[in-house]
């Protein structure tokens, strides 16, 4: 019985560790190119509460802070993406 519990617990730890390493595989890639990046939260991307904000207003705030080109980590599955803001 204890062997089964240890096997299940070690499997869960292994899966969680694998997900964290998979999600962090591209961390630092844009910084090496000199592109400012919004700091990402563990596996939830740079703005995990972005759905609660008005995105074009957030883009203008970030443009003033980081410049016209900056990087954003979207979530666990997607890589970094760069945003280029065009203001007319």
C-alpha positions as CSV (number, residue, x, y, z in Angstrom):
1,X,0.0,0.0,0.0
2,X,2.8,2.4,0.9
3,X,4.6,1.5,-2.4
4,X,1.6,2.5,-4.4
5,X,1.3,5.9,-2.5
6,X,5.0,6.6,-3.0
7,X,4.7,5.7,-6.8
8,X,1.7,8.0,-7.2
9,X,3.3,10.9,-5.3
10,X,6.5,10.6,-7.2
11,X,4.6,10.5,-10.5
12,X,2.7,13.7,-9.6
13,X,6.0,15.4,-8.6
14,X,7.6,14.3,-11.9
15,X,4.7,15.6,-14.0
16,X,4.6,19.0,-12.2
17,X,8.4,19.3,-12.5
18,X,8.2,18.4,-16.2
19,X,5.4,21.0,-16.8
20,X,7.4,23.7,-15.1
21,X,10.6,23.0,-17.1
22,X,8.6,22.8,-20.3
23,X,7.0,26.1,-19.6
24,X,10.3,27.8,-18.8
25,X,12.2,26.5,-21.8
26,X,12.3,29.9,-23.7
27,X,12.9,32.1,-20.7
28,X,15.7,34.6,-21.5
29,X,15.6,34.2,-25.3
30,X,14.4,37.7,-26.0
31,X,16.5,39.3,-23.3
32,X,19.6,37.9,-25.0
33,X,18.5,39.8,-28.1
34,X,18.1,43.1,-26.1
35,X,14.3,43.1,-26.3
36,X,12.7,44.2,-23.0
37,X,10.2,41.5,-21.7
38,X,7.4,41.8,-19.2
39,X,8.3,39.4,-16.3
40,X,6.3,36.2,-16.6
41,X,4.6,34.4,-13.7
42,X,5.4,30.8,-13.3
43,X,3.2,29.1,-16.0
44,X,0.6,31.7,-16.5
45,X,2.3,34.2,-18.8
46,X,3.3,37.8,-18.4
47,X,-0.2,39.0,-17.6
48,X,-2.4,36.2,-16.0
49,X,-5.2,38.7,-15.2
50,X,-5.2,40.3,-18.7
51,X,-8.8,39.3,-19.3
52,X,-9.8,41.7,-16.6
53,X,-8.1,44.7,-18.3
54,X,-8.7,46.8,-21.4
55,X,-5.9,45.6,-23.7
56,X,-5.3,48.6,-25.8
57,X,-4.9,50.8,-22.7
58,X,-2.5,48.2,-21.2
59,X,-0.5,48.3,-24.5
60,X,-0.1,52.0,-24.3
61,X,1.0,51.8,-20.7
62,X,3.6,49.1,-21.6
63,X,4.7,51.1,-24.6
64,X,5.5,54.0,-22.4
65,X,7.4,51.8,-20.0
66,X,9.2,49.4,-22.4
67,X,9.3,51.2,-25.7
68,X,7.6,50.4,-29.0
69,X,8.8,46.8,-29.1
70,X,8.6,44.5,-26.1
71,X,8.2,40.8,-25.4
72,X,5.2,39.0,-23.7
73,X,5.0,35.4,-22.6
74,X,1.5,34.3,-23.3
75,X,1.1,31.0,-21.4
76,X,2.6,27.5,-20.9
77,X,2.0,26.3,-24.4
78,X,3.0,29.4,-26.5
79,X,6.4,30.9,-26.8
80,X,7.3,34.5,-26.4
81,X,5.7,36.9,-28.8
82,X,6.9,40.4,-29.6
83,X,4.5,43.3,-29.7
84,X,5.1,46.3,-31.9
85,X,2.8,49.2,-31.2
86,X,1.8,51.5,-34.0
87,X,0.3,54.8,-33.0
88,X,-1.2,57.0,-35.6
